[in-house]
């Protein structure tokens, strides 16, 4: 692999300088990206110095490189993880064959589609979060928001590089279109529904980075298994950055839970709204909403496309090589949910057809771990209430549950029953109004908004009161 050219116009370790045509194409796309960032990236503090981590190499020392930088000057680059010697395809019809370094013609269309869908999510989340810096609960949190944003921008670069490098004019057009679609645009929205939902407040941001970025982890981990080696190595490096996004969500929600527990004990009440906190029932509603929206990102319970991607070697399962089966799945079966007007049941299908559901199961198990940590916080405070994941059929818009009303505890409901209870299960107008009322920006170093607890430690061994954003 080429050494990192950190001083290039586009930092990279893919030897852009050795392919002048590709370099020119990407340098022509770069101003379009910067223009998009300035227009639809963070709406404030663009030209303040922010204590950001910037990748300068794929090793640990180069990846964790910190310093103050203005966001438009951030060094977005193209980084592939080190190649694995003699790597072979781990699954599907090509299992055991050498991985590919070019795109097989018969899989060109499917692979391009996978890159476009993944790439489209990256700028979408930046657009969803663009106004949040105005109401950041601390400089620590503002800095974390900006770190997530610039890394989502770099993830867009990762997909754009692959589209330009391996798909010619079609790929260049796709890259341009990813800057033309916008989150929530009625005429030209983002491809996936969750990325058209607004992120109007910091509780939504913490939930988004916990639940929806966790979907990103599982999608990227599946693509990391790909027989197309450049995609695998690209996703391997992206996952290093994605882990931090999930930390922001897990620790953010955890700090809200901690502050709510503190206020409940201090004032001996379950209702902390008059004291500037967020009640546990409202936190539960936000969990219900964001978990359900994120479940839809995995698609229907059975999918011919997912089966074809697996058989072709384009997209594997999470931690594919750790699974104890033949990695072809043609003769294996499993149960998937099945919902009808008669009730909720299951049906048996092939493992190959049920790959979406398998990935959703892995995701759900991972989500539960965070809730267990939050519930330990409540238990340690002497609070018996727990936060729970709703039933996988609750408030779903994709798959077998999409035409049915399911309660959080898994009961099939009539439309009337749903309408009478939905405000107890999903954020109501008054819930969102209360959360919005708490969103006042705090810009004094070391100070926190009253609805969220102080983090246990700062960034990169810096103290909490460090000036993470220089105002």
N, C-alpha and C positions, 0 to 999 in steps of 0.2 A: 504494500500500500504506500502511496506517496506520502511524504512528510507533510505536516500541516504548514500551509502557506498563510500565516496569520496576517501578514502585511499586504496581502492582495486586496483588490477592491472588494472582492467577495472572499472572505477567509474560507479555506477549504483544505481537505486532505484527499481530494479526488483528482488532483493534477489538472485543474481547469486550464492552466497555462499551456498544457500539452494538447488541448483541443480548442483551437482558436474560434472555430465556428460556434461551439457550445458556449464558450466564454462570452462571445459577443451577444449571443441570444439572451443569456442570463443577465448580462450587464444592461441590456435594453429593457428587461423586465424589472430590474432593480428600482429605477425611478418610479415606476407604476406602484410598486410595493410601498415605497417611502411616501408617495402621495396618498395612498390608501391609509397608511399608518397615521399621517398627520390629520387626515379628515375624519377617520372613523376609529382610530386608536384612542387612548386615554384623552379625555376632554380637557384635562387640566394638568399642570405640572410637567408638561412635555419638556420644558427647557430648564427644569431644576435637576441638580445632580442627585442621582439615586444610587444607593449602595447595592449594586447588582452583581450577580455571578455571571460571568461571561465565559463561554467555552473557548479555550485556545488550543486544546488538544483533547484526544479521546481518553487519555489516561487520567487517573484520579487527580494528580497534581494540576494538570491543564484544565480539567473540567471544573474544578472548584477554585476558580480564579476570581477574587472579589475586588471591587473598587467602585468609586463614585463615577458615574457617567450620565450624561443627558441621553434620554431614550432615543431620540432620532440619530444619535451617534453610536448607538449600540452595535456591536460587531456581529450581526447576524451572519451565520456561516453555514457551510455544508460539511457535515461530519458523518463518516461511516465508521463503525467499530472495526477493530482489527479482524481480518479474515481468519476463519478457522481452517487449518490445513486439512486437505483431503475430506472436506465436509461432503456428506451425501444426503439425499432426500430421505426424510425420516418417516414419511407417511404417504398414503395414497397409491395410485397405480404406478408411480415412478420410484417407489420406496427402494433404497439401496443404490440408486443411480447417482452419478455426480451431480451436484447442484448446478444451476444454470447461471451463466454470467451475461447472457443476452436473453431477450424475450423470445420464447418459442412462438412462431407465427400463429399456431392454433389457439394460443392462450392470450393473444395480444389484447383482444377486446375486453375479456374478463379482468385481466390485470390492470388495464387502464381504468376501468370502472372502479376497482378497489382503491386505486390511488386517488382518484377524484373525490370519492366519498370521504375517505380519510382526510384528505387535504382540505376539503370544504369545512370540516368541523373546526379547524385551527383558527382561521380569522373570524369565524362566527362567534366564538366565545369572547374574543377581544371586543367585538362590536357589542355583545350583550353586556359587557362590564365597563363600558367606556366612561360612564358618569360616576362610578363608585368612588373614585379618588376624592370627590368633593365632600363625601360624608364618611371618610375613613375613621374608624374608632381610635386610631393612633398612627404615629409615623411608622411604627413597626408593621402594622397591618397594611398601610399604604405601600410600603416597600414590597411586601409580599405580593400584593396585587400586581404591581408593576413587574415583579419577577415572573409571575405566571404569564402575564401578557406578552413580555418579550420572548419568552420561551415558546409560547403558542405561535408567535410570529416565526421563530426559527423552525418549528415543526412544519409550518407551511412551506418554508424554503426547502425542507427535506423532500417533501412530495413534489414540489415544483422542479427540483433538480432531476428527479427520476423521470418526470413527464418530459422535460426538455431533452434529457440525455437519450431516452430509449423510445420516444414516440413521435419525434419529428414535429411536423406542423400541427398534427392533432394534439400533441402534448402541449405545444405552445399556446394553442387556442384554449385548451382546458385551463392552463395556468392563468391566462387573462380573465377567463370567466369566473374564476374563484375570487377575483377582486371586484367583479361586477355584481355578483349575488350579495345580498346583505341580510343580516338577521332580522326577521320580522317584516321584510319588505313585501307588501301585498302583491306586487307584480313580479318580483324576482327574488324569492326567499331562498334561504339555505336549504340544502337537500333534505336533512333530517329534522323532524319536528321539534325535538328537544332544543335545537339550536336556533329556533325562532321564538322561543319563550323569553320574555324579558327577565333580566336579573336586576330588579329595581332597588335592592337593599342588601346590606352585608350579611344578614342571616341567609338570604337566598344564595349569595356568593359562597358562603361556607358550605351550604348544602350542595350547591352545584359542584364545587371542587371535591367534595367527599363522594357524592354519588355519580355525577356525570363524568368527571375526570376518571373515576374508577372504571367506568365503562371503557374509556379510552385506554386504560391499562390493559384490559382484557382483549380489546381489538388489536392493539399494537403487539401484545404478546402472541396472539394468533398469527399475525403477519410476520413476526420474527421467525416463525417456524418455516416460512416460505422457502420453496425450492429456488426461487429467484433470489440469488445471493445478495445483490445490491439492496433489495428491499429488506431482507432479513437483517443485514448489518446496519441499515438506516434505522430500523425500528429498535434494534438493540441499544443504540445510543439515545434515541428518543425516550426510551423507558427510564433512563437515568434521570431525565428531567421531569418526566411525568410523576415519578415518585414524590417529588417535592410538592407538586400541585395537590396531591392527595393528603400530604402532611398538613398543608394549609387548611384544607377542609376538615380533617379529623381533629386537629388541634383547635381550630376556630370554633367548631360546634362544641367541643369539649370545654372550651373556656366560657361559652355561653351557658352551658349546663352548670358549670362550677359557680358562675356568678348568680344564676337563678337559685341554686341551692344555698349560697351564702345569704342572699336576700330573704329567702324563706325562713332560715334560722334566725336571722337578725330581727325580723319583724313578726315571727311566729305566725305566718300566714301562707296559704297556698296561692294567694293572689298578689303577685309582686308588681303588677302593672302600675299601681299608684306610686311605687317606689322606683320606677324607672327600669324595671327588668322585663323579662319575657317569660310568661307562664309556661309550665311544662306541657299543658295541653296544646298550646300554640306550637311549641317545638315539635310535638308529635304530628301535628297537621302538616308542618313543613317537611318532616321526614316522609310522611305518606305521599305528598305530592312529588317530591324530587325522586324518591325511589321508584314510583310508578312510571314517571316520565322516562327515567333512565332504563327501566326494564324494556320499554318499547324499542329502544335502540338496538336490541339484539335480534329483532325481527320475529317472524312467526315461529311457532313451535316446530314445524317441519318446513324445510326449504330445499327445493331442488337446486337453487343457486349455491347454497352453502355446501350441499353434497358434491356438486360439480367442482367447486373451488378446492375441496378436500381431495377428491379423487385426482384432480389435475396437479396437486402439489402446490397450489397457490396460497392456501391459508389453512393452517393446522388448528389444533386445539391448544388451549392453555397448557403449558408444560407438557407438550406432546411426548417427549422421549421418556418421561417419568411414568407414563401410563402402561399398565400391564395388560396389553392386548396385542393384536396383530398389526395395528395401525393402518388397517385397510377397511375394516368395519362392515364388510359386505354381508357377513352372516350373523352379526350381533344385533340384538334388539334391546329396547328399553321402553318404559312407559312415559307418555307425555300427558299434560293436562288436556282435558276435553270438556268443553262447556256447551250445554244446550238448554233449551227451555225446561227440560226435565231436571236439570241439576248439574253439578260439577263432578266429573269423573275422570277417568284416564283411558287411554287407548295405547296399544302396542304398535310401535313402528321400528324401522331399522335405526341403528345408531347413526348411520350415515345420513339419514333424512333428518335426524333430531340434533344435529350439531349446534344449532342456535340455542336449543333448550339446554344442552349440556354446558355451553358457555354461560348461559344465564344462571344455571345452578351454581357454577363455580363463583360467579359474581355475587350472588345472594349470600353464599357462605362467607365470603370475604367481607361484605357489608356488615354482617352480623357481628363481626369482631369489634368494630368500632362502637356499636351499640352496647356491647358488653362492658367496654371501658367506661362509657358515659354512665351506665347504670351502676357501676362500682362507685363512681363519684357520688351518685345519689344515695347509695346504701351507706357509704361512709359518713354522709351527713345525716343519717337517720331518717331518710325519706323513703317510704315504701313504694312510691310510684316508680314505674319503669317505662322506658321508651322502647317501642317494639316496631319491627318491620311489619307492614300490612301484608295481607295475603297477596300472592303474585297476580291474582286476577283483579285486584282493586284498581279502579279508575284506569283501565288499560284501553288503548286505542289501536293496538296491533295484536293480531293473533286470535285464538279461540275465544278470548274474553271480550273482544272489542264491541260486540253487540249486546252485552249483558251488563247488569249492574250487580257488583259484588261488594259486600261489606268488608271492612278491614279484617274481620275474623273469618272471612271465607263463606258467607251465606249469600245465596242467590236472592236478589231483591226485585220487587216490582219498581216501576218508575216512581210511583207515589211514595213508597218507602224510602227510595233513594233521595228524592227531593226533600222529604221531611228531615233527613238526617245528615245530608251532605255537609252542612256548615259545621257539624261536629267532627267531621273527618278531614276536610280540606280547608285551607286558610280562607276565612270569610273576608268580606270587605273591611269589617271592623278590626279583624286580626291584622290585616295588612296595613291598615291606617295606623294602628298602634306601633307596629314595627317601624313604619316610616317616620313616625313622630320621634323615635329615638335616634334617628340617623342625623346626628350633628357632628361635623368633622372636628377631630381633636388633633392639633398640630404642635402642641408643646412636647418636646422630647421627654419620653418616659411616662407621660400621662395617658390614661385610658378612658374611653367612654364608660358610663356607668352600667351598661347592660352586658359587658363582657369582662372576664377576669384578665388579670395581667398574665402574660405567658411565663412559663417557668424559666426560660432562658432566651437570650438574644440570638442574633444571626451571626454565625461564624465567629463565635467567642466574643462578640461585642456585647456590652451591657444593654439592658432594656432601654436606658435613657440615651442611647447613642443617637446621633442625628442621622437617621437612615435616609431621610430626604432633606436636602438642604434647601430651606425655604428663603 
